[in-house]
């Protein structure tokens, strides 16, 4: 099978300076406030999975029209065309290559539901063409591409919304205010949990792509691969060149909330991870079991992230969600559990900024497109970049890890008692399913602790880590590193 891990490129000022510079273009909507009765015309890129959800959201909106359906697999077109026909008179155009849709000056919005490796480049291209963007999570497949997407969005004055829907929920906004008030004392740990079944994907051989699939377009900015059915259309999540594992799939939602609930947290100063792809042998590369730890500074709470891909008991009632550990107790499932108390109490109602103005995260996006008010967005691209980058850094720590015997008490594990307890529970969870972590039978990686500079967005004194914050460019699909 085609080699799946790209050659690493040294990260340096010289390398950055050598990259092409983006020129910013524009369309009819570049600086125009659209009235409520004017149509917003959408090009939807990526028609499987989340693409279907995007379509449903736009089709129920007044004066929003699906102008283009974009997917390199033409087998996806017929079902979506039929779906659109039930709600609008004008049939959408179709193309395998988003660049054709970007040439349409009447397109206002590009809505991106492609695999992760396309997210940043398509956002950049769309902004360059003067389109506003809704981009699915994570907004990047590697960290520095997310930063470039932010800078292009700013330079081109585009509205770019990130697909972390929790940002449009009033309940999280209210909890963020409770944290700031220190009603339950200081926040010590913001915990994110992603316990979601992820079985083996097996092993499949490379083969010629079906005639309906333009695999060169699908492959896009990722290092070149041969077609494999474990890539198209979902299991790409578990390969480093296309996806980011479950922490960057389902988990980025919980990462986003966990970071949001730490006042002032943007990017960490230190990151660490342990885990492995354990319990089966298959073609996937990303961990199915993982614990990540992020330190945002001595004055801020720590963030702990848990990934479990095997059936698991919930932790404090949460299987996919967030838990807050305060000095005085724990918030989980919308209740506060004081230390020593078995029964939780409802959280107080507090004044908090209203979320979802315009109607959920998609409605909020379209309202911002119409008004040109970037500040009204719930999940603006900068916030998406920060949360996506947190996921990437945990994965970088993991990928640079060394095989080790399982030892939650190891002096190489930061985070004190909270991390020790988390890793112990991970081991107990796997052992109950007959999986022993011993560094050989089931490969367990003890990650590399990273020191990170949040302002420069580089790992300090670590070329190996910095090489994983970017990736080589592929001709025709270059992600520039300078705006």
C-alpha positions as semicolon CSV with decimal commas, in nm:
position;residue;x (nm);y (nm);z (nm)
1;X;0,000;0,000;0,000
2;X;0,112;0,356;-0,063
3;X;0,325;0,488;0,219
4;X;0,090;0,662;0,458
5;X;0,316;0,894;0,654
6;X;0,444;1,197;0,468
7;X;0,808;1,299;0,467
8;X;0,861;1,554;0,739
9;X;0,975;1,899;0,642
10;X;1,185;2,115;0,870
11;X;0,997;2,416;0,999
12;X;1,200;2,736;0,957
13;X;1,176;3,103;0,870
14;X;1,347;3,028;0,541
15;X;1,088;2,767;0,451
16;X;0,806;3,006;0,533
17;X;0,959;3,284;0,327
18;X;0,991;3,058;0,023
19;X;0,619;2,987;-0,002
20;X;0,385;3,162;-0,244
21;X;0,187;3,464;-0,133
22;X;-0,193;3,467;-0,160
23;X;-0,363;3,736;-0,363
24;X;-0,709;3,831;-0,240
25;X;-0,994;3,864;-0,488
26;X;-1,360;3,953;-0,453
27;X;-1,717;3,903;-0,579
28;X;-2,046;4,087;-0,573
29;X;-2,086;4,012;-0,201
30;X;-1,742;4,132;-0,090
31;X;-1,864;4,431;0,110
32;X;-2,239;4,423;0,057
33;X;-2,501;4,393;0,329
34;X;-2,766;4,156;0,193
35;X;-3,127;4,232;0,275
36;X;-3,352;3,969;0,430
37;X;-3,527;3,920;0,095
38;X;-3,210;3,881;-0,110
39;X;-3,099;3,527;-0,187
40;X;-2,781;3,387;-0,042
41;X;-2,648;3,137;-0,295
42;X;-2,453;2,842;-0,154
43;X;-2,201;2,604;-0,306
44;X;-2,200;2,290;-0,093
45;X;-1,876;2,091;-0,106
46;X;-1,884;1,735;0,026
47;X;-2,214;1,551;-0,012
48;X;-2,181;1,256;0,225
49;X;-2,216;1,255;0,605
50;X;-2,217;1,612;0,732
51;X;-2,290;1,737;0,381
52;X;-2,641;1,597;0,412
53;X;-2,690;1,790;0,736
54;X;-2,565;2,112;0,573
55;X;-2,814;2,066;0,291
56;X;-3,105;2,015;0,528
57;X;-3,014;2,329;0,721
58;X;-2,994;2,554;0,416
59;X;-3,303;2,413;0,247
60;X;-3,521;2,508;0,541
61;X;-3,401;2,869;0,534
62;X;-3,590;3,145;0,357
63;X;-3,406;3,308;0,065
64;X;-3,112;3,068;0,076
65;X;-3,051;2,872;-0,243
66;X;-2,827;2,574;-0,317
67;X;-2,646;2,687;-0,633
68;X;-2,378;2,416;-0,663
69;X;-2,325;2,060;-0,542
70;X;-1,955;1,975;-0,529
71;X;-1,809;1,628;-0,480
72;X;-1,533;1,434;-0,661
73;X;-1,759;1,127;-0,650
74;X;-2,045;1,184;-0,896
75;X;-2,236;0,892;-0,740
76;X;-2,331;1,134;-0,461
77;X;-2,502;1,383;-0,688
78;X;-2,836;1,224;-0,778
79;X;-2,961;1,182;-0,422
80;X;-2,875;1,541;-0,329
81;X;-3,025;1,684;-0,650
82;X;-3,348;1,502;-0,565
83;X;-3,332;1,638;-0,212
84;X;-3,286;1,993;-0,335
85;X;-3,570;1,962;-0,587
86;X;-3,819;1,912;-0,304
87;X;-3,745;2,260;-0,167
88;X;-3,634;2,488;-0,451
89;X;-3,723;2,547;-0,814
90;X;-3,381;2,616;-0,960
91;X;-3,176;2,297;-0,992
92;X;-2,817;2,319;-0,860
93;X;-2,519;2,282;-1,087
94;X;-2,276;1,999;-1,019
95;X;-1,899;1,966;-1,036
96;X;-1,622;1,744;-0,906
97;X;-1,383;2,037;-0,862
98;X;-1,474;2,323;-0,628
99;X;-1,268;2,565;-0,837
100;X;-1,540;2,563;-1,101
101;X;-1,800;2,673;-0,846
102;X;-1,564;2,942;-0,716
103;X;-1,559;3,097;-1,063
104;X;-1,933;3,168;-1,034
105;X;-1,957;3,533;-0,932
106;X;-2,312;3,482;-0,808
107;X;-2,206;3,235;-0,538
108;X;-2,201;3,401;-0,195
109;X;-2,114;3,111;0,035
110;X;-1,908;2,794;0,025
111;X;-2,017;2,537;0,281
112;X;-1,743;2,279;0,340
113;X;-1,824;1,925;0,451
114;X;-1,529;1,750;0,287
115;X;-1,271;1,527;0,456
116;X;-1,044;1,716;0,698
117;X;-0,745;1,742;0,467
118;X;-0,941;1,974;0,236
119;X;-1,081;2,209;0,503
120;X;-0,812;2,476;0,517
121;X;-0,725;2,490;0,149
122;X;-1,088;2,513;0,041
123;X;-1,149;2,785;0,301
124;X;-0,849;2,976;0,168
125;X;-0,956;2,939;-0,195
126;X;-1,312;3,046;-0,114
127;X;-1,199;3,354;0,080
128;X;-0,958;3,439;-0,199
129;X;-1,252;3,425;-0,442
130;X;-1,454;3,658;-0,218
131;X;-1,690;3,395;-0,076
132;X;-1,798;3,355;0,285
133;X;-1,739;3,014;0,438
134;X;-1,892;2,763;0,673
135;X;-1,621;2,501;0,736
136;X;-1,671;2,176;0,921
137;X;-1,459;2,089;1,221
138;X;-1,168;2,073;1,248
139;X;-1,091;2,374;1,031
140;X;-0,748;2,230;0,956
141;X;-0,575;1,897;0,914
142;X;-0,245;2,035;1,047
143;X;-0,199;2,333;1,275
144;X;-0,029;2,592;1,057
145;X;-0,291;2,559;0,780
146;X;-0,555;2,672;1,028
147;X;-0,354;2,985;1,107
148;X;-0,323;3,066;0,736
149;X;-0,699;3,022;0,696
150;X;-0,756;3,273;0,978
151;X;-0,518;3,526;0,823
152;X;-0,677;3,493;0,479
153;X;-1,024;3,535;0,629
154;X;-0,908;3,855;0,800
155;X;-0,725;3,991;0,496
156;X;-1,022;3,929;0,267
157;X;-1,279;4,047;0,525
158;X;-1,479;3,726;0,493
159;X;-1,729;3,570;0,731
160;X;-1,596;3,225;0,823
161;X;-1,789;3,007;1,068
162;X;-1,653;2,687;1,225
163;X;-1,872;2,379;1,259
164;X;-1,858;2,338;1,637
165;X;-2,230;2,358;1,713
166;X;-2,185;2,376;2,091
167;X;-2,093;2,740;2,042
168;X;-2,458;2,812;1,958
169;X;-2,593;2,659;2,281
170;X;-2,701;2,888;2,565
171;X;-2,632;2,618;2,826
172;X;-2,256;2,631;2,762
173;X;-2,259;3,010;2,755
174;X;-2,424;3,012;3,097
175;X;-2,178;2,758;3,234
176;X;-1,890;2,972;3,112
177;X;-2,029;3,260;3,320
178;X;-2,061;3,033;3,625
179;X;-1,695;2,940;3,589
180;X;-1,594;3,307;3,572
181;X;-1,794;3,386;3,886
182;X;-1,604;3,118;4,085
183;X;-1,933;3,021;4,248
184;X;-1,790;2,673;4,312
185;X;-1,436;2,793;4,369
186;X;-1,163;2,791;4,107
187;X;-1,187;2,559;3,810
188;X;-0,912;2,298;3,836
189;X;-0,973;2,066;3,541
190;X;-1,191;2,103;3,232
191;X;-1,249;1,748;3,109
192;X;-1,364;1,644;2,761
193;X;-1,489;1,292;2,695
194;X;-1,532;1,106;2,367
195;X;-1,633;0,746;2,431
196;X;-1,756;0,638;2,088
197;X;-1,746;0,291;1,934
198;X;-1,480;0,266;1,663
199;X;-1,434;-0,097;1,548
200;X;-1,157;-0,231;1,328
201;X;-1,161;-0,113;0,966
202;X;-0,970;-0,421;0,849
203;X;-0,714;-0,415;0,569
204;X;-0,798;-0,339;0,208
205;X;-0,569;-0,339;-0,094
206;X;-0,508;-0,042;-0,320
207;X;-0,705;-0,061;-0,645
208;X;-0,807;0,160;-0,938
209;X;-1,061;0,423;-0,847
210;X;-1,416;0,381;-0,979
211;X;-1,480;0,579;-1,297
212;X;-1,720;0,808;-1,109
213;X;-1,448;0,917;-0,862
214;X;-1,184;1,176;-0,946
215;X;-0,940;1,050;-0,685
216;X;-0,679;1,311;-0,770
217;X;-0,928;1,578;-0,661
218;X;-1,032;1,373;-0,356
219;X;-0,665;1,332;-0,259
220;X;-0,622;1,708;-0,305
221;X;-0,362;1,875;-0,080
222;X;-0,267;1,554;0,103
223;X;0,045;1,361;0,001
224;X;-0,032;1,150;-0,306
225;X;-0,192;0,809;-0,246
226;X;-0,344;0,531;-0,450
227;X;-0,717;0,478;-0,422
228;X;-0,825;0,259;-0,131
229;X;-1,176;0,182;-0,012
230;X;-1,062;0,244;0,345
231;X;-1,024;0,609;0,249
232;X;-1,346;0,668;0,057
233;X;-1,586;0,768;0,213
234;X;-1,544;0,757;0,592
235;X;-1,245;0,568;0,727
236;X;-1,007;0,841;0,611
237;X;-1,059;0,973;0,966
238;X;-0,812;0,712;1,092
239;X;-0,519;0,802;0,862
240;X;-0,281;1,084;0,946
241;X;-0,268;1,225;0,593
242;X;-0,645;1,277;0,576
243;X;-0,788;1,281;0,928
244;X;-0,705;1,340;1,292
245;X;-0,846;1,042;1,481
246;X;-1,149;1,074;1,702
247;X;-1,006;1,363;1,901
248;X;-1,025;1,563;1,576
249;X;-1,351;1,406;1,461
250;X;-1,622;1,381;1,725
251;X;-1,381;1,501;1,992
252;X;-1,315;1,849;1,856
253;X;-1,668;1,944;1,968
254;X;-1,585;1,851;2,326
255;X;-1,238;2,005;2,299
256;X;-1,396;2,332;2,190
257;X;-1,634;2,340;2,487
258;X;-1,361;2,236;2,732
259;X;-1,132;2,516;2,614
260;X;-1,417;2,770;2,606
261;X;-1,493;2,696;2,972
262;X;-1,135;2,782;3,078
263;X;-1,138;3,163;3,101
264;X;-0,881;3,315;2,868
265;X;-0,757;2,984;2,724
266;X;-0,645;3,002;2,362
267;X;-0,347;2,776;2,293
268;X;-0,152;2,571;2,549
269;X;0,202;2,617;2,675
270;X;0,250;2,245;2,733
271;X;0,088;1,931;2,587
272;X;0,114;1,559;2,655
273;X;-0,061;1,241;2,539
274;X;-0,063;0,865;2,591
275;X;-0,255;0,590;2,414
276;X;-0,251;0,348;2,128
277;X;-0,438;0,173;1,852
278;X;-0,500;-0,137;2,058
279;X;-0,718;-0,448;2,066
280;X;-0,700;-0,526;1,694
281;X;-0,468;-0,499;1,396
282;X;-0,600;-0,305;1,101
283;X;-0,500;-0,044;0,845
284;X;-0,579;0,257;1,061
285;X;-0,307;0,472;1,215
286;X;-0,473;0,699;1,471
287;X;-0,525;0,589;1,833
288;X;-0,854;0,429;1,931
289;X;-0,767;0,489;2,298
290;X;-0,605;0,814;2,406
291;X;-0,562;1,059;2,694
292;X;-0,443;1,414;2,630
293;X;-0,336;1,684;2,875
294;X;-0,308;2,056;2,798
295;X;-0,166;2,329;3,022
296;X;-0,270;2,686;2,933
297;X;-0,054;2,850;3,198
298;X;-0,009;2,840;3,574
299;X;-0,309;3,066;3,637
300;X;-0,551;2,854;3,435
301;X;-0,727;2,521;3,472
302;X;-0,582;2,218;3,299
303;X;-0,766;2,040;3,018
304;X;-0,785;1,659;3,008
305;X;-0,921;1,478;2,704
306;X;-1,029;1,111;2,694
307;X;-1,086;0,902;2,381
308;X;-1,224;0,547;2,400
309;X;-1,313;0,350;2,088
310;X;-1,438;0,036;2,265
311;X;-1,770;0,001;2,451
312;X;-1,725;0,187;2,778
313;X;-1,912;0,271;3,094
314;X;-1,983;0,641;3,122
315;X;-1,783;0,861;3,355
316;X;-2,000;1,067;3,590
317;X;-2,288;1,007;3,351
318;X;-2,103;1,131;3,043
319;X;-2,009;0,927;2,736
320;X;-1,966;1,213;2,492
321;X;-1,955;1,539;2,681
322;X;-1,779;1,766;2,926
323;X;-1,714;1,763;3,301
324;X;-1,577;2,043;3,519
325;X;-1,376;1,981;3,835
326;X;-1,388;2,273;4,081
327;X;-1,235;2,327;4,423
328;X;-1,575;2,261;4,580
329;X;-1,701;1,977;4,359
330;X;-1,788;1,866;4,007
331;X;-2,029;1,986;3,738
332;X;-2,158;1,706;3,514
333;X;-2,481;1,658;3,323
334;X;-2,607;2,004;3,411
335;X;-2,576;1,953;3,787
336;X;-2,326;2,043;4,059
337;X;-2,206;1,765;4,288
338;X;-2,046;1,905;4,602
339;X;-1,755;1,712;4,751
340;X;-1,892;1,437;4,971
341;X;-2,245;1,473;4,834
342;X;-2,402;1,196;4,629
343;X;-2,691;1,398;4,494
344;X;-2,643;1,681;4,249
345;X;-2,815;2,017;4,252
346;X;-2,934;2,209;3,944
347;X;-2,707;2,481;3,815
348;X;-2,821;2,837;3,879
349;X;-2,960;3,048;3,600
350;X;-2,724;3,331;3,518
351;X;-2,704;3,613;3,268
352;X;-2,490;3,514;2,972
353;X;-2,438;3,627;2,612
354;X;-2,714;3,493;2,389
355;X;-2,604;3,223;2,146
356;X;-2,755;3,100;1,821
357;X;-2,880;3,439;1,709
358;X;-3,031;3,376;1,366
359;X;-3,129;3,017;1,447
360;X;-2,861;2,766;1,548
361;X;-2,508;2,769;1,415
362;X;-2,611;2,770;1,047
363;X;-2,870;3,040;1,095
364;X;-2,617;3,241;1,293
365;X;-2,373;3,208;1,002
366;X;-2,624;3,323;0,739
367;X;-2,726;3,617;0,957
368;X;-2,360;3,720;0,981
369;X;-2,325;3,682;0,604
370;X;-2,620;3,916;0,551
371;X;-2,512;4,180;0,803
372;X;-2,132;4,153;0,760
373;X;-2,101;4,153;1,142
374;X;-1,817;3,916;1,221
375;X;-1,857;3,980;1,594
376;X;-2,203;3,821;1,600
377;X;-2,069;3,480;1,496
378;X;-2,087;3,204;1,755
379;X;-1,797;2,999;1,616
380;X;-1,571;3,242;1,433
381;X;-1,274;3,089;1,251
382;X;-1,018;3,204;1,511
383;X;-1,195;3,008;1,784
384;X;-1,214;2,712;1,548
385;X;-0,841;2,737;1,482
386;X;-0,759;2,738;1,853
387;X;-0,969;2,431;1,931
388;X;-0,854;2,243;1,622
389;X;-0,492;2,325;1,708
390;X;-0,539;2,182;2,056
391;X;-0,644;1,851;1,901
392;X;-0,348;1,860;1,662
393;X;-0,098;1,921;1,943
394;X;-0,227;1,627;2,147
395;X;-0,181;1,411;1,837
396;X;0,170;1,546;1,776
397;X;0,267;1,444;2,130
398;X;0,123;1,099;2,067
399;X;0,291;1,053;1,727
400;X;0,631;1,138;1,874
401;X;0,579;0,896;2,161
402;X;0,781;0,588;2,247
403;X;0,663;0,235;2,314
404;X;0,637;0,180;2,687
405;X;0,496;-0,048;2,949
406;X;0,175;0,082;3,100
407;X;0,247;0,282;3,417
408;X;0,007;0,559;3,526
409;X;0,248;0,654;3,805
410;X;0,540;0,717;3,570
411;X;0,740;1,029;3,652
412;X;0,726;1,107;3,279
413;X;0,351;1,179;3,301
414;X;0,259;1,541;3,389
415;X;-0,071;1,650;3,539
416;X;-0,048;1,505;3,888
417;X;-0,331;1,310;4,047
418;X;-0,593;1,409;3,790
419;X;-0,392;1,258;3,503
420;X;-0,288;0,954;3,708
421;X;-0,650;0,877;3,790
422;X;-0,755;0,924;3,426
423;X;-0,487;0,693;3,289
424;X;-0,559;0,432;3,557
425;X;-0,925;0,430;3,453
426;X;-0,818;0,392;3,090
427;X;-0,613;0,083;3,182
428;X;-0,897;-0,064;3,387
429;X;-1,140;-0,004;3,101
430;X;-0,918;-0,191;2,853
431;X;-0,832;-0,472;3,094
432;X;-1,204;-0,540;3,145
433;X;-1,219;-0,608;2,772
434;X;-0,920;-0,841;2,776
435;X;-0,673;-0,581;2,647
436;X;-0,344;-0,556;2,835
437;X;-0,116;-0,260;2,765
438;X;0,238;-0,394;2,775
439;X;0,423;-0,205;2,502
440;X;0,447;-0,512;2,278
441;X;0,124;-0,714;2,234
442;X;-0,085;-0,398;2,233
443;X;0,131;-0,102;2,143
444;X;0,111;0,167;2,409
445;X;0,281;0,498;2,335
446;X;0,406;0,732;2,603
447;X;0,387;1,066;2,429
448;X;0,649;1,337;2,412
449;X;0,578;1,638;2,632
450;X;0,573;1,947;2,412
451;X;0,660;2,302;2,512
452;X;0,456;2,536;2,293
453;X;0,467;2,908;2,224
454;X;0,103;3,024;2,183
455;X;0,201;3,352;2,016
456;X;0,445;3,215;1,760
457;X;0,245;2,890;1,732
458;X;0,554;2,670;1,728
459;X;0,697;2,404;1,957
460;X;1,003;2,531;2,140
461;X;1,332;2,371;2,041
462;X;1,165;2,072;1,877
463;X;1,212;2,031;1,501
464;X;1,039;1,692;1,499
465;X;0,725;1,838;1,655
466;X;0,728;2,147;1,433
467;X;0,757;1,928;1,124
468;X;0,418;1,780;1,217
469;X;0,256;2,123;1,244
470;X;0,275;2,155;0,866
471;X;0,295;1,920;0,568
472;X;0,454;1,912;0,222
473;X;0,262;2,076;-0,059
474;X;0,133;1,885;-0,361
475;X;0,138;2,048;-0,703
476;X;-0,199;2,201;-0,784
477;X;-0,312;2,197;-0,423
478;X;-0,062;2,421;-0,245
479;X;-0,157;2,565;0,092
480;X;0,045;2,889;0,105
481;X;0,229;2,973;0,425
482;X;0,234;3,349;0,369
483;X;-0,054;3,588;0,308
